[in-house]
Amino acid sequence: QILAAVPALQRMLRYTSVFVSQTLVSFVFSSIIVYDYPKLRKGIKSLGSSASRVRGIYKEIGPSIRGFGRLISKAFELQFVIAILNTILTALGLLFLGIPGVELLSVVTLICSFVPVVGWIAASVPMGLVALSESGF
């Protein structure tokens, strides 16, 4: 029985390591962008100067790209608010039900709340397993 579970465990470990590595890479690139933001902003503004060869293109598509960036920014901001509220409600529910490990399960909920569509499933599985183990199932 244990040998039959090894491939599934290997697959789960591989997917987890891919997720962790992609998350770390995205944090590194985000940090680089935040660190270099003043230079990036100055460089993008120079595209609209009279000396730029791409001034016409910049003037045409610049406002649309700026609007799209603001829209994406608002979407991320709302996703963060939803993740925080989801985490608070989950923690309160776990406390009310008396399930141990509220802190860890809440952190898992917070992280999984940023995964669209399937994040709630990924957050619910550990909670369900803990609840089942506590009930003696």
Helices and strands as residue ranges (DSSP letters): H 2-35, H 37-46, H 55-97, H 102-112, H 119-135
